[in-house]
Each structure stands twice: as structure tokens, then as C-alpha cells.
């Protein structure tokens, strides 16, 4: 089983609010159709949820945020998720939306039996699709749960063979200005100036990846603009990207 | 607090697959904007989820249904739900999608703390919106959970002041051919030939209503084509429709 994160920057145009890169999404999804293994998909918020959460100053910290902002972030993620669901459906997959609110309780704790359900869904010829979202917490607070964080939460319980982060860059860079790629992240330090793809920047992303790696799950960062590299990573062929194992 | 069910027949055109009655939806939502009380919305599947579940022979009984059918039903409900969310958003509400999969566990049992969360969301200036859907059950089975059933599940825990079923008819009829309306359902028998609005026909709908009424919640059936009647029912003014108390 493989868990794949479609980063916000690769599925949307972060430079322009509420725009998707439909052609890019379709090409990635078509390539994933050639994968014989079961997959679970997570996607980010990009110029939808991520854009609005910045606009309304909403973060990963549970707080009383503006109700209108909460509604806009949540609705925009339904919108983006629908586009992703459609792309998978049109390509011949049987996508099955599984929002993060399904498997996180009111105290922010993962619900193990719900996450195991996701594994069963994936084994039944369906593709569970989840996404970064605004979630509710008790005492009328809410918070942003990023797609990257979901990768770690799911990996801990599902124990996939691989966890793949699909980026809008070749991988993780040690020097962003020079686009110096880190092939093996284990000992090298990422350049924190690297354009971030997520809630909290590249440091948080690498931190999630390291947590996944400690579960004995191989982690890949690959460029979604070159979908063949995703397949190479899955098939354990030499590929351009960043590996953490 | 008021829980309102928008029946599949009033929000979609059941005669034609995948068609919404957008004008009808907008008029109802605009009228609901005048309500001062907190509301929770449930909607049915109509010519979206209901249509596809019939086509793929999927029922309320947990079974191993066709994966493609499961995916189509679920995706079509995301589609219909998005239209409902948009209608509420455009009218000035802050809608907050709360899928049934959030508050039902893998054994089909309601998760009380999640349902109470829905109440808190409603009290925070947001409008929780849920809908009939295909849900996952352990042992790789799935089943249809109707919007009507959700009305009962939520009422038991949330204990609203009113539960309102918005239909495409004046209310419940004792004689469907003659459109003889039952004003008080308590002692009269509905005509089972009445066009059904839900999973399982008018008998099941009345059965859910009776379960809600035993919780000391007043239940109304009103015609969504005359949105004023919804307001009359809420304001306890003499109205055309069916009452169960």
C-alpha cells in the first residue's frame, strides 16, 4: 500500500487564488492508473483552502477563529476535493472521499478504527481520498490540519510500504537558489528558504517525513511535473528526487 | 434549535437524473435566512445519490456492493452537497459540511461526542449541513444511510425544539389520489401510495417522524414549494402541512 500526497502547489496555481492546474492533475492521475498496488491519496489546499486560511489568519493552533473564515476554508476544500475526485473518476479509478473529520475526534486524537477502515476501503477496489482541512475542536475552537500532518497520522496506523510527497519541485533542496537537490535526506539539511508547499513550510514537511521514516516507511519527494518519476520511485528504479529511508 | 430536512424531491428533479431545482433551493434558503433560531440542515439524495443507489441496487442493508456503484453514489452526493453549500453561502449563511461518516462509527453506531460537536458548530454562527450517503461498515460492507434516518439519529442526541421535513407535497396524505392532507398525524394513517421522497417510502419516513416525536420534539411536514409555510410552522402560526406532536 502506498500513501501519496498531492501537494497544494502541484494541483493548484498558488500565484492565483482558486485556480487549479487541471492538466497537471490529469497527467499525474493517468500515471497513477498504471500502479498495480493499492493507493491512498491525500491532497493539500493550495490556492483554495491554504489561500483562505492565510487570508483569515487561521493556523494549526486550535482557537476561536472567524466563523465566516471557517466556512470559506471548508467550502473551498470541498470545491478542490470535488475536482480531484472527478479527475480520479474520469481516469477509471473509484475514488471515495474520506474527510479528515472522519478520523479525528473532538480532542484532535486520531480514531484508529476509522483509519483502519480507510485501509479496508483501499483494499476493496476504491481509492480513499482525504485532504488538509479546517477541523472542529471541543470548546468551540477550530484548527487547520495540513495534508502533510495527515500523511504522518495515517502512516502510523496503516503502515504503508511507501509514502510519496508530490511537489512542484524536483525534491528537497540543500540550496534553493542553486536548486541543489538532496538525493538522500537522512544526513543533509534542507534549505528553509525553499518555496513551501504546505502549512508551516519545508521544515514542518521534512519533520513529518522523518516521523514517517522512523516507522520504517520509505519516503519519497518527487516532482509532479515529471510524473514518470513517481512511477520510478514506486518501482524502485533510480529516479530524480529526494529519498528518506 | 431546529433540524430541517430538505427532501430529495424538493431540491432535485426526480424525473430527470442529476438535475437540481436551483430556483427552489434558493427560495427556501432565502426564507430560512429570516429564522432567528439556530438550524441544522440535512438533505436527501434525490436524482443524485438516490438515483444512483437504485441503479446499483444499493440499500440500507450492509452488504458488499459494487465498488464502482459505491464511488458513483458517494461522488454524486459530494456534487449535490456542494450545490446546497453554495446556496447557503450565497444567501449569507456560514455553511459547514458535516458528512454522516463523521458521526457514525464502523459498526453503524452514532458517535455521541461528534453529534454534540454539530450542536456546538451550530451555536457558533455556522450551519452544519449533513446528507444521506453511502457509508462504510466493517467487514468490507457498505450501506445507504438516508437523510430521514439521520433526522432521528441527530434528534435523539441534539434534542431540537422542532424537526421539519420539507417535501415536494403539502404534507402527508391519507388519500394520495385525492390529495387529502393529514393535519395531525398522531391518529391518522398515511396513504402508502404517496410519492415517496426518500429511501424506503412514506412508511419509513413516518416511522422516523414518530421516533422523533417520542423524544418530545414537534415534527412538521411542509411543502417546500410554499416556503412561507416553513416559517409559519417555525413561528407556531396556523399552517398548511402535517404536524406530529
Interface residues (C-beta under 8 A of the other chain):
Chain A: X67 X68 X70 X71 X74 X75 X78 X79 X81 X82 X85 X86 X89 X93 X94 X95 X96 X97 X98 X99 X101 X102 X105 X106 X113 X114 X117 X120 X121 X123 X124 X125 X126 X136 X138 X140
Chain B: X67 X68 X70 X71 X74 X75 X78 X79 X81 X82 X85 X86 X89 X93 X94 X95 X96 X97 X98 X99 X101 X102 X105 X106 X113 X114 X117 X120 X121 X123 X124 X125 X126 X136 X138 X140
